[in-house]
Amino acid sequence: MSQPQTTSLVDAFTLNGLPSEYLSGKQIQERYRISPATFWRWKKDDHAFKFPKPLFGEGVEARWSLDDVIAWEQANAKKQSRAAS
């Protein structure tokens, strides 16, 4: 008898055309070399460079789409260049 095939949560997202790469809060903090307090401020609704909401999960289990993070980087690079001009 063959084993039933299982699909992980990430595979399920990929099969539905959703991003296949996710980052944890710790990975985001490492990516930008920021403290947990700074990351928390970025996520607040009233922050000038509001960070995107996680795609799924909460707290330490939250995961952000790499595509969303890259789009956020690009949008904020444009904001920063306009503010500098």
C-alpha positions as CSV (number, residue, x, y, z in Angstrom):
1,M,0.0,0.0,0.0
2,S,1.2,3.5,-0.8
3,Q,1.5,6.2,1.8
4,P,-1.0,9.0,1.6
5,Q,0.6,12.1,0.3
6,T,0.6,15.1,2.7
7,T,1.0,18.7,1.8
8,S,2.8,21.1,4.1
9,L,1.3,24.6,4.8
10,V,4.0,26.2,2.7
11,D,3.3,23.8,-0.2
12,A,-0.4,24.5,0.0
13,F,0.4,28.3,-0.4
14,T,2.7,27.6,-3.3
15,L,0.1,25.4,-5.1
16,N,-2.4,28.3,-4.8
17,G,0.0,30.8,-6.4
18,L,1.0,32.4,-3.1
19,P,4.6,33.3,-2.2
20,S,6.8,30.3,-1.4
21,E,9.4,32.0,0.7
22,Y,8.6,33.3,4.2
23,L,10.6,35.1,6.9
24,S,10.2,35.0,10.6
25,G,10.4,38.1,12.8
26,K,13.9,37.0,13.8
27,Q,15.0,36.7,10.2
28,I,13.6,40.1,9.4
29,Q,15.5,41.6,12.4
30,E,18.7,40.0,11.1
31,R,18.1,41.1,7.6
32,Y,17.9,44.8,8.6
33,R,20.2,44.5,11.7
34,I,17.5,45.9,14.0
35,S,16.5,45.2,17.5
36,P,13.1,43.6,18.5
37,A,12.0,47.0,19.8
38,T,12.7,48.7,16.4
39,F,10.9,45.9,14.5
40,W,7.9,46.3,16.9
41,R,7.8,50.1,16.1
42,W,7.9,49.4,12.3
43,K,4.8,47.2,12.7
44,K,2.8,49.9,14.4
45,D,0.0,51.4,12.3
46,D,1.2,55.0,12.8
47,H,4.9,54.4,11.8
48,A,6.0,56.4,8.7
49,F,7.4,53.3,7.0
50,K,4.7,50.8,8.1
51,F,5.8,47.2,7.8
52,P,3.4,44.8,6.1
53,K,1.3,42.5,8.1
54,P,2.3,38.9,8.4
55,L,0.8,36.5,5.9
56,F,0.0,34.0,8.6
57,G,0.7,33.2,12.2
58,E,1.0,35.4,15.3
59,G,3.7,36.4,17.7
60,V,6.9,34.3,17.3
61,E,5.0,32.0,14.8
62,A,4.2,34.9,12.4
63,R,5.6,34.7,8.9
64,W,6.0,37.4,6.3
65,S,6.1,36.8,2.6
66,L,9.5,37.6,1.1
67,D,7.7,39.2,-1.8
68,D,5.9,41.5,0.5
69,V,9.1,42.4,2.3
70,I,10.9,43.2,-1.0
71,A,7.9,45.3,-2.1
72,W,8.1,47.2,1.2
73,E,11.8,47.8,0.7
74,Q,11.3,49.2,-2.8
75,A,8.4,51.4,-1.7
76,N,10.3,52.8,1.2
77,A,13.5,53.4,-0.9
78,K,11.4,55.6,-3.1
79,K,10.0,57.5,-0.1
80,Q,13.4,58.0,1.4
81,S,14.9,59.3,-1.9
82,R,12.0,61.8,-2.3
83,A,12.5,63.0,1.3
84,A,16.2,63.5,0.6
85,S,15.7,65.6,-2.6
